[in-house]
Amino acid sequence: MLWKTADYSGWGRALTARGEIARPERMRGLEAALAEGLAPAIGMRRSYGDAALNGGGRVIDMSRLDRILAFDPATGVLEAEAGVRIGDIAAAFAPRGFLPPVMPGTGLATLGGCIAQDVHGKNHHNAGSFCQHVLSLRLRQAGGTVEVTPAGRTRDLFRATAGGLGQTGIILSARLRLMPARGDIMMVTERRVEGWDEFLALLDASAATYTVGWIDATARGPALGRGILEEGETGTGLVPRRGRARSVPFDAPHFALSAPVVRAFNAAYYRRVPAGGRTVVKPIGDFFFPLDRIRDWNRLYGRRGFHQFQCVVPVASAPALRAMLDTIAGSGLASPLAVLKRMGPGRAGFLSFPMEGYTLAVDFPNRAEARELIKRLEDMTIAASGRLYFAKDSLARGADIRAMYPEHPQWLKVVDQADPEGRLATDLVRRLKLRAPR
């Protein structure tokens, strides 16, 4: 049986869909699933909103098409199927002196998903976005399979595919240049940051390969913007023993993330780092994918799920980002998960998220007050000439999003040629009106 009807959701669980899902294990199984026409491809559904949903339609789960096809240790070039997980690549190749050049916050993201969102990581300020390291990819379209590269006659098709939400075809495999690494451990320097201005100054001055900030989104007044800065480098040595992975066995009750609980947790988390800072050794996965150690952590938000707000604003709009944080802190709605990073200019696609500036990401339980707050934050992002991240968004409106992405017309032109019947459209694409209805 190729197709199975099921209910499914993105990682945020606030948006759901019901439809037919095929999960082929070999390319011939994929071709059988496509006998009646193209359908959107999905991976591990780690996008938070509806990027991987197609309510009432079909989707193809690519997560079993996860084979390493080739690797050249002289150049670091890896070829793999689209369903391979980024964390598995890191675990397999770090002991050999290589890492994926860009890694998102979860190792469960697939290679195809990282291309479709042109993801960024803790090293965006110096390594750019994921697709800037992709040498070529194989794309299954209605007329057959095509080889796509960043240069030459397929340049526009590549730019429409990188960060293009899977609308140009099904990504079958890709060739990716891995980054040299000193070993399979991380040397991480942690320091407390007392406030917003200090945080931005430290992010701007950081010369580390990997830099990320946790920010206390409940702190106000002089403490607004306080948090912890982490700077990491790969290294060699004994890998610390990892504790057992934990799981969240049930949906947490409503009060689990109430304002007093979150404030208390954030205060304790801030103080876990000594006032003078410290340097610690961590396994690769614990630094890059800390939440992967807690299976089903999204259940902490309860059965109604959660939304994440993530924006990036230009360097000159930093005061606007501070105003957003002040608004969030005053709302009492933020969760403990809030991240601040410095981004460079690197982006590979027409709809790629990054721009040079600062990105703030905050999770909120799925409540009416939080949805209204996120709408206010989106308006502030527009006013600051920033943009929202498709991989995290679940609430934005089409007109606002298209204004944030001035290369949308170029993307749409390529997409309409690649998928004229609109078979690859997803719930996100329809919600944001990124393509004309068919």
Residue, then its C-alpha position, 0 to 999 in steps of 0.5 A: m500500500l503506497w499511500k496511508t491517510a493520517d493526521y500529522s503536524g509540524w513541530g509546533r503542533a499548533l497547525t495540523a493536517r490530514g491527508e495521504i502520506a507515502r514513505p518510500e524506501r527506495m527510488r523505485g518506490l518514490e517513482a511508483a508514488l509519483a505515478e499519478g503526478l508530483a506531490p510535496a516532499i517532506g522530511m522529519r517535519r522539524s519546521y514549526g508551522d505548516a511548511a510540511l503540511n498539505g491538508g486534504g492532499r498528498v505528501i511524500d515522506m523522504s526520511r527513509l531515502d537517507r543513504i550516503l552515496a559517496f564521499d571524497p576525503a581529499t575534498g570533503v565533498l559528500e553526496a547523499e540522499a535527501g532524507v539523511r539527517i544532518g546530525d547523522i552526518a555530523a556524528a559519522f564524519a566528525p571523527r574523520g575531521f569533517l562537519p556539515p558546513v552549516m547546522p540548524g538547531t536540530g540534528l533531525a533536520t534532513l538534507g533536503g529540508c536544509i536545502a528547502q529552507d536554506v538554513h543557517g546556524k551558529n556560524h552564519h556570521n562567517a560561513g553563510s547559509f547552508c546552500q552556499h555550500v551545496l555544489s549540485l542537487r538532483l531535482r525530480q520534476a514532472g518531466g523527469t530528473v534534472e541536475v541543478t548547480p549554482a552557476g550556468r544555465t540552472r542558476d535561477l533554478f538553483r536560487a529558486t530551490a535554495g530556500g524555496l520551500g520545495q516548490t521547484g521539484i522533489i530534491l532527491s540528493a545533493r553534493l555538499r562540501l563539508m567543513p574541516a573540523r579539528g575533532d569531534i568535541m567542542m570547546v565552549t566558552e560561556r559567559r554571562v551578559e548583563g544587558w542588551d547593549e553588552f550582548l550586541a557588542l559581544l556578538d559584534a566582536s566575537a571571533a569564534t567560529y560558532t557563536v550563539g546567545w541565550i537570552d532571558a526574554t522575561a528580564r526587564g528594566p536594567a536587566l533587559g537583554r541579559g543572557i548567556l553567550e556561548e562561543g565554540e570551537t571544534g577540538t580533539g580529546l576525550v569525548p565527555r560521557r553523555g547522560r541518557a536521553r530524556s523524553v517528555p511522556f505526556d502533554a504538560p499542563h497549562f500552568a507548566l509555562s506560566a509567567p512565574v515558572v518561566r521567570a524562576f527557570n530563567a533566573a536559575y539558568y542564567r546563574r548556572v554560568p559562574a559570574g566569571g564565565r567558564t570553558v567546558v568540553k561538550p560532545i558535538g551534538d550537545f552543543f549544536f543540538p541541545l534540545d535533541r537530548i529531550r525527545d518530544w520536548n514540544r509536548l512541554y507546551g501542552r496539547r495546543g502546541f506552540h508558535q515561534f516568532q523569529c525575525v532578522v533585522p538589519v544592523a541599523s535596526a537594532p533599536a527596533l529589536r530591543a523594542m521587540l524584546d521589551t514588548i515580549a518581556g512585558s507580556g509575560l508570555a515568553s517561554p525559556l527558549a529564546v535565542l539571539k544571534r549575529m548574522g552575516p550577509g550570506r544567502a543562496g536563494f531568492l527566498s533565503f531568510p538571512m540578512e546581515g544583522y541580528t536574529l531573535a527567536v522566541d517560543f510562545p505557548n499557543r494562546a490567543e494572547a500570544r497570537e496577538l503578541i506575535k502579530r504586533l511583533e510582525d508589524m514591528t519587524i516590517a517597520a524595521s525592514g526585517r523579515l520572518y523565517f518560513a521554517k518557524d512561522s505559522l501565523a503571518r499574512g501573505a502581503d506582509i511576507r511578500a514585502m519582506y522578500p523583494e526577490h519573490p517575483q523572480w522566485l515565482k517566475v521560476v516556480d511557475q515554470a517548474d510546477p505549472e499545475g501547482r501540485l507542490a503547493t503546501d499549506l504554508v504556500r497557500r496561507l502566505k499566497l506565495r503562488a497564484p491559486r490553481 
